[in-house]
Amino acid sequence: MLGGWVSTGKELLVDRARNLRLLLVEDSEEDELLLVRELSRAGYTVDVLRVWTPEELQAALPGTWDVVISDWSMPRLDGLEAYRIVRNSDKEIPFIIVSGTIGEEIAVDALRAGVDDFMSKGKFARLGPAIERARSAAQVRRRERETAAELDRRRDDIERSERLLRVVLDSVPDAVIVADRERVLAANPAATKLLGVSPTDRTLDALDGRLDLLLPDKVTEVPRDRQPLPSALRGEAIDRQELFVRPRGSVDARFMRVTARPFSHASGINGAIAVFHDISRERAAQEQLLISDRMASVGMLAAGVAHEINNPLAAVFANVEMITSTLGDGRSLQDADIKDLQEMLEDARVAADRVRQIVRDLKIFSRAEEEELRAVDLRGMLESTLRMARNEIRHRARLVTEYEDGLLARGSESRLGQVFLNLIVNAAQAIPEGRAERNTITVTSRRGAGEMAVVEVRDTGAGMSPETLRRLFTPFFSTKPQGEGTGLGLAIAHRIVTSLGGTIEVESTRGKGTMFRVTLPIALEETEATARISSPGIALRRARILVIDDEAMIGVAIRRLLARDHDVTAVTRAMEAVERIRSGERYDVIVCDLMMPQMTGMELHAELTGLGQADKIIFLTGGAFTPAARHFLDRVPNQWIEKPFDAQLLRALINARSK
């Protein structure tokens, strides 16, 4: 009955502890019946009241409810507004969103607002556990609220109140800190375990010493007024995820879900309570899935990448051997011989440059997941991805590309490379090997509506059935034979694109092919780590250059490159460079490898800061950045270039400093 009470009629078969009083915010009677049927299958005896307007929801809240389940989009009410109404009722009722329209980005915002969970309609496998988890969490919240209320009611008996609070706090596995505007009132044992808060940290200043290394969104330090307890003491309600490092100077880091609330007493005592829940394992598992899928993609293409490297490498070796043979036969060189040598050298250089480009393409897939969002050149990123997948494509289809020049998207090059590598490889594998001239894979990029960039990947392969399309982005769903796919590629691609504020859509017809369309926010301008100088220019004076690289061949090569214009010293140990500078030697430019075994370039920079030579450093890097190295390069003003470096670029940087 619409808006009425519905019972499953199975009360005698189900334990009374499984009775569920459900307040359903839903405008569809059909969806109500489907949900009740699913709950019945999960072993619940359900009493349900369905409402679908703000007025009906307000009127129903004085009742006693175990859980509120809400649709996201309704004519007069949406899920977030329904949650606010329930929240403002001052009742700790678990709130779960079940919707057929909610996207992942909206779902994340809802969870940050405090919604207990969300899931898609028709995918109820975890509905029962989600309800039990939400009910359990509500019990913890009720217990915390009751504790705070007891503090207010028992002001005249503060010692008894503190004993009661201690019993409750000690039983909570999450870190709990209670403070007023001057001191810490209570901190449970979990606070010591998770945050390093000592029982002697009784003042807010002492507590700041433990919590001032809060790192949200890669910010090294956070002002005190942004931290949870100070924010709550100002009257704010805090619900967010943060990264904590503890204690000062430690490398131990934990992701926490932080909830902080202010409380007040009629006598004028004002304070706040903050609860910290460790979610490090969940975060690590999510990130590991992304990395594993990316590495699986690269591993699958390893043979093709090896083929792409071996071809130009063979050309390098052949030409170098011919040059060595020609120079070593003892005869005088004629003009024709010199011309041949020049051609062989140029061929070797071009082939080596191809190897360098392939290595740079591979680096896209090795960058850390915490890479900052920046402007990504879609054409360059897509070309790198296509080079990675070339061996998969060449025997199956002709490749057609059409790019809009200068189109930049805001995102992460490594994550977008992972998305499009998955789509392009899937397109290739949808086409049987042989008769490549009869099939095409088309990759296009263009500016779309609403400041969005659009990338499409089309193939003329087998296409997909409607049933496959419905399940396409479901984790662990795969149409490939067992052992040939994880079923995570498209699910992770969907997550990456939506997390960047974009969308991913698919159209497919059996026997005619498939088209994936990805939209991404347009970036306004490109940021470059190093300035690109078109000409090395002329050195106006001879500069003193110090080259530091643990690979002696690199130092020798740079010395040969620069020796005509500058005085170059090359060493293989950073400590030798420090000793030279401490003894009084000074250099106009210091070319230094970033990652070295005994002393890194980062440590050398710190040593030379006090000696007045740190600003002279130009860093060389092979591109294998640790998170600390990436943060260091973003922080310091020094220029850096990647190995294998462009000789013209290095000479230009050196000559620019010799003016």
N, C-alpha and C positions, 0 to 999 in steps of 0.2 A: 504494500500500500504506500503510495507516494507520501513522503514526509512522516510515515508512521513507524511503528515498531515491528521488527521482523525477528523471528527466532528460528533457529535451524530445526527445532523439534528433536534434538538428540541429547537433551540434558542428562538422561540416565546413562548414556554411554561415555560421557566425558567427565573427567574429574572436575570438581567445582573450582579448583584453582585455575582452570583454563577458561572460566567465564570471562567474556570480554565485553565491556560497556564501551561501545564505539559511537563517537560523534563524527558523522560523515558529512564533509562539505563538498557536495557534488550535485550537479544539475541534471545528471542522467540517471534515470531509474534503471536502465539496462546495466550501466556500469556498477550501480549499487548491488544489483543481484549477482554480477560476476565476482565482485569483491567479497561479498558474504559467502558465496560458494567456495571461493578459494580459502577463506579463513576457516570454513567448516572442514575442508579437506586437511587443513593444518592442525585440526584437533580442538578448535575453539567452539564454545557455545556463545553465539554472538547476539547481543542486544544492540540494535543500531537505530539511531535517529539521524535522518538525512535532512540537511538544511542547505540552502543555496543563495541566501541573501544576507547582508550584514545584520539586518534586524532579527532574522531568525537565529543567526549564530549568537548574537548578544543574548537573546531570550533563552537559549539552550544552555549557556555556560554555567548558571547556578547549579545545574545538575551534577552528578558524580560520574566522571568519565575516566576510563583507563587510558584512552588514546584518542587523538584527533587525526583523521586521515583526510587530506584535502586535495581536490583537483587544483591545477595551476591556473587554468583559464576558464572563466565562466562569465555569463553576460553581465552580472552586477557585482562580481566579486572575483579577485584573483588570489592565488595562494599566499603571496606575501602579505596582502592586506588581512587575509584570514588569520595568518600567524600573528600579526600585530594585535588584532582584536583579542585573540586567546592570551597572548603575552600580557596585554594591559589588564586582563581580568585578575591578575595577581594570583593565578592558580598554576601550579607546576604540572601541566598536562602535556605528556609527550605529543609531539607534532610531526607527522610524516606526510610528505607530498608524494602522491601517485598521479602521474600525468602522462598523457600521450604526446604533449607538445613541448615540454621543457627541454632546453638545450643544456649542454654541460656547463657553459659559462654561467647561465642563470642559476643552475643547480648549485654551483660553487658559491655564488653570491648568497643564495638562500641558506646554505650551510653556515656561511660566515655570520649571517644574521642571527643564527641560533636554531634553525630548523634541525631536528634530530636526524632525519634521513630523507632520501628521495629515491624513487625508482619509476621506471616506465610502466605504463599500463600493459597488462598481458605478460609481464615478466616478473612473476611473483615468487620465484624460487626462494628468495631471501626475505619475504615479507614477514613470516613468523619470527625468525631470529631478529629481524630489525625491530619488531614490536617489543620483544622481550628485552632487547638491549635498551630501547628507548624508555621502557617502564623502569628498568633498573637504574638508568641514569636519572630519571625523574625522582626516584626514591633518594638518590644521593643528594640531588638538589634540594629536595624537601628537608632532608636531614640538615643540610647546611643552613637553610633558612630558619629552621626551628632553632638551631644553635644560636644564630644571630639574634633571633627574637628573645631567646632565653637570657642573653646578655643584657638586653634592654629591660626585661621584666625584673631581673635580679640584681639591679645596681647596688642595693644595700647589702647584698650577700655576695660580694665579688669573688671571694675565695671559693665558695661552693660553685659558682658559675664557671670559674676557670677550671676546676676539677672536672666538671661535666663536659666542658668544651674540649679538654684534653683527651677524655675518653673517646669522644666522637672523632676528633681530628686524627688520633692515633690509629683509628680503624679505617681511615680513608687512604687508599693507595696513592692518590694524587698529592702533589705538594700543595699545602695550604698555608697561606700567610695572612694574618689578621693584624691590622695596624690602625692607629689613629694618626692625627696630624703630627705627633711628636715622637712616638715610639712604637715598637713592635709589640703587640699584645700577645700573639701566639704564633708559633711555627711548628708544624708537626714533623715527625721523623722523616717523612718522605721529602720534606723541604731540604733537609740535610743531605739526603741521598741524591736527589735529582738536581738541586741547585747549589749545594755546598754551603747553605745557610747554617751558621753555627748557632747553638743555643745562647751564646754570649752576644750575638748581634741583636741587641735590644733597642738600638736607636735607628732611625731612618738613614742617618749618615752611614752607619755600619752596614746596613742592608744595601745601600747604593753601591758600596764597595764590592758587593757580590753580584749585583745585577746590572752593572753599568756596561757590560759587554754584550748587550742585546744587539742582534744583527738582523734587522728586517731588510729584505731586498738589497743585500750587499752593502748596507751602510755600516761602517766599522763601529761607530759609537752613536748612541741615541741620547739626545738631551733628556734630562731627568723628567721633564714634564710630559714626555711621550711614553714613559714606562708605565706598566699596568697600574701599580699602586698609586703613584701620584695622579694619574688620570682619573682613577676611581675616587680619590679623595677630592677631586674637583667636581664630582657628581656624575662622571661619565660611566656608562656601562661598556665594558670591554669584552669583546669576543673575537679573537684572532689567533693566527698561527705565527710563531716567531722562532728564530734560531738563537739559542743561548750558548755561550762559551763559558765554562767554569773550571776551576776558579781563575783568578787573574793570572794570565800567562800560560794557562793550560791549553792544550789542543783539543780537549774533550768538548764536543759540541752535541747538543740535543735539540731536536725540533720539539716545541711544546705548543699545545693548544691552551691558550691563556683565557681565563674567564675572570673578570674582576668587577665587583659591584660595591657601590657606596652603601653605608648604613648610617642611620642617625638615631638618637635617643631624645626623648622629650626633655631630659635634663641638659641637653646641649652637647653631649658627647658625640662627635662625628668621627667616622672611621671608614675602613674599607676592608674587604676580604678578596684575596686573589687565589685562584686555583690553577695549578699548572699540571697538565696531563701530557705525559711523554708519548709522542707519536712518531718517534725517530724510526722505528722498525717499519711502520706503515709507509712513511715517506721513502725510506731506502728501498722497500720492495717495489714501489711504483717507479722509482727512477731506474732500478735495475732492469725492469721489464723494457723500458725504453732503450737502454744501452744494449741489452741482450738482443733485441730485435734488430737494432742497427748493425751490430757486429755479425749477426746471422746473415744479414743482407750482403755485407762485404765479403764474408766467408764464401757465400754461394757464388760470388763473382770472382773469386780469387784466381781461378784458372784463366779467365778472360783478361784480368788485370795483368797477370804474369805474361800473357801473350802480347799485350799492348806494350809492356816494358821491354820484353826480349827483342822485339823487332827493331826499335831504334837503338837499343844497346848493341845489337849485332852490327849495325851500321857504324857505331862509334868505334868498336874494336877493329873492324875491318879497315877503316880509314886510318886509325892510329898505327896499326901494323904496317900499312903501306907507307905512311910517312916515315916511320922508323926505318923501314927497309931502304927507302929512297935516300935518306940522309946518312945511312950507315954503309952504303956500298963503296964509299971512297972516291967516287968520280965527281968531277966538277959539275955544278948545276947550271943548266942552260935556262933561258927565259921560259921555254916550254915546260921544263921541270918545275920551275918556281910557280908557274900558273897552275900546274896540276896539284902541287902541294897546297896552294891557296884554296883550290876547289875542294880538296879532301878535308882541309881544316874546316871550311865552311859547312860541308856536309856533316862532319862530326859535331860541330857546334849546334846545328839545327836538330840533329838526332838527340843530342844530350838535352836540349831545351824541351823536346817532347817528353823525355823521361821526367824532367823537372815538373812539367805541367801535370803529368799523371800522378806524381807524388803529392802535389798540391791538391789535386782532386781527392786523393785518399785522406788528406788531413781534414777535409770537411767532416768526415765521418768519425774522427777521433777526438773531436773537441768536447770539452766537458759539458754536461747537461746544464750547468749553471751559467752558461754563456749569456752575456747581456744581450738584450734585444737591441738591434741597431738596424740601419738601413741596409737591405740586401739587394744587390743588383740581380734581378730575376734572370736576365739573359745569361750572365756569367755563371750563376748557380745552376741553371738548367743545362748549359753546355757542359759543365763539369760532371753533372749527374749522367748525361747522355754518354760521355766518354767512359764513365764507369760501366755502363750497361751495354757498350757497343758490341761486345762479343755475343750477348744474348740476342741482340736485335739483328745482326748482320745476316744470319742464316734464315730469318723468318719473315722479314719485311723491309721495305724501303722506309727510310726515315725522312719525314717532312717537318721542317721547323719554320715558324713565322713569329718573330718577336717584335714587340714595340720597344724601340730603343729608349734607353734612359729610364725605364720603368723600375722603381724601387719599392720594395715592400718592407714593412716593419716586422722584424722577426729575428730568428736565429738561423744563420746559414747552415749549421749542422743539422738542426731539426727539420728545416725545410728540405734539405738534401735527402734526409731520411724519408720524408713523405713522398717526394717525387721519384726517388729511386724505387720505392715500393710500387708506385703506380706504373712506372715505365716497365719494370721487370714483369709485373702482372700482365701488362698489355702484350709484351713479347711472348710470354708463356701461354697466352690465349690463342696463339697462332702456331700451327704445326711447323716444324722445320721443313725446308725445301720450298721452292717456288716463291722466293722472296719478292720477285718482281710483281707478283699478283696481289700482294698485301702491303698495307701502309700502316705506319704508326706516326701520328701527327701530334706535335707539341706546339702550342701557341700561347702567347702571352699578350694581354692588351689591357687597357684601362677600361674599367667597368663603371657602373653607376655608383653614385654616393661615395666618391673617394676610395674606391676599392679596386685592387688589381685582380685580374682574372687569368688563371692558367688552366688550359684544357689539355687533356691527354686522351687522344682517340685512337682506337685500333679497329681493324677489320677482321677481328678474330671471331671466336665461337659465340660470344655473347652469353648472357645469363638468363635464367628463368626468373619469373616473379618471386618464387619462393626463396631463391638464392639472394635476390636483391633485398628482400625483407630482412635477411639475417646477415647481410654483408659486413656490417660494422660491429657485430657481436664478437666479444673476445673468444678466442679458441675455435671459432667457426672457420673451416677451411674446406675448399672443394678439391684440394690437391690430395694425392695418395698419402697414406700414413707414412710419416717419416720425412716428408718433403716440405712441410710447412708447419709453422707454430700456430697459425690462426690468429696471431696477434698483430700482424702488419697493418691491416686496414683499421683495426680498432685503435691502435696507437696513432696512426696517421690522423684519424678523426679527432682524437684527443689533442694532438699537437696543434692542428689547424684551429680548432675551437678555442684553445687556450690563448692563441694569438689574436683572437677576435675575428676569425674568419669562418667560412663555411666550406663543406665538401659535399658535393652532390654527384649522383651517378645516374646515367641513362643507358639502357642496354636492351637489345633485341636479339633473341636467339638466332644464330646464323648470320647476323649482320654486324656485330661488333658492340663495343662499349665506349662510352665517353664519361670521363671523370672531370668535373669542373670544380676548381678550388678558387675561392675568393679570399683575399688578404687585404688588410688595411694598407693603404699607400703611405710610404714614408716621404717626408718633404725633401730631405737632403741626405747625401751620402757622407759617411764619416770614414776617413782613412787613418790607419795607424801611422803611416809614414808618408811624407810628402813625395810625390812622384816628380822627379826632375828629368826633363826630356834630354838635357845635354849636360855632360860633366863640366863644361866650362873650362877655364884655364886657371891653374894655380898661380896666384899673384906673388906668393913667396913660398920658400921651402919650409914646410912644417915638420915638427918632431912628432912622429906617430909611434904609439906603443900598441902592439897587437898581442892579445892574450887568448889562446885557444889550446885546449888539451890535445887536440889533433895537430901534430907538428906540420902536416901537409897543408893545412889551412893557413897557418901562419906564414909558411914559405910562399904560398901562392899569393897572399895579400902583399907580402913584401916585394915580390916580383912585379905585381901590378902597380904599386905606388912608388917604387924606388926611383923611377926616372924624375919625379917631381918633388919627392919628399925624403926625409931621413927616417927610415923605418927600423924599429927594433921589435923582434918577435920572441915571445916567451910562451912556455906551455903550462906554467903554474901561476895562479893568481897571487900566491904569497910572494913569489919573486917580484911581481909588479909592485906589491905593497912595499917590499923592502927597498926597491929602487927609489920609489917616491919618498919614503921616509928618510932616505939618505940624501935627499935634496934634488933629485932629478925631477924635471917638470916636462909635461907633454902638452902639445896643442890639441891632439885628438887621441883618445884611447879606444881602440876597437876591441870589444870583449865578448866572448861567448857567454850566453846566459846560464847554461846548465853545464857545470864542470864538477868532477868528483870530489876534490879536496876543499875547494872554496868556490861557491857559485858566484855568478855575476852580481846577484842581489847582495850577497855578503860583501863582495868587493866594493860595491857602491856605498854601503854603510861605512866601510873602512875609509874610503877616500873622501867621504863627506867632510870629515874633520880635517882633511889635508888639503882641501880646496881644489880637488881634481875630479870630484864626482860629476860635475856638469860637463866634463870633457868626454864622457863615455858615449859611444854608439854601440848598442847591443846587437850581436848576431844570435839568431836562434834557429834551431832545427824545427821549431814549431810544436814540439811535444811539451805543451804548457801544463804545469801543475796548477791547481787553483791559486796557490800562493804566487806563482810566477805571473799568471794572468792579472791578478790584482796589483802586483808590483808594477807591471808595465803600464797599466791604466793609471796608476798613481803618480809615477815619476814623469818629468817632462822630457827625459832623454829619448832620442830617436832610436828606432830599432828596425832591422831588416831581416828577412828570413833567408835561411840557407836552402838550396844553393842560391847565393846572392847574385844579383845583376851587377857585373863589374862596372858598368857605366853609372849605375845608381850609387855604388859605394864611392867611386871617384868623385862624383858630383857632390856628395855629402862632405867628403874630405876637403875638396877644393873650396866649397862654400865657407868652410871654417878657417881656411888659410888666407882669407882676404883681409 
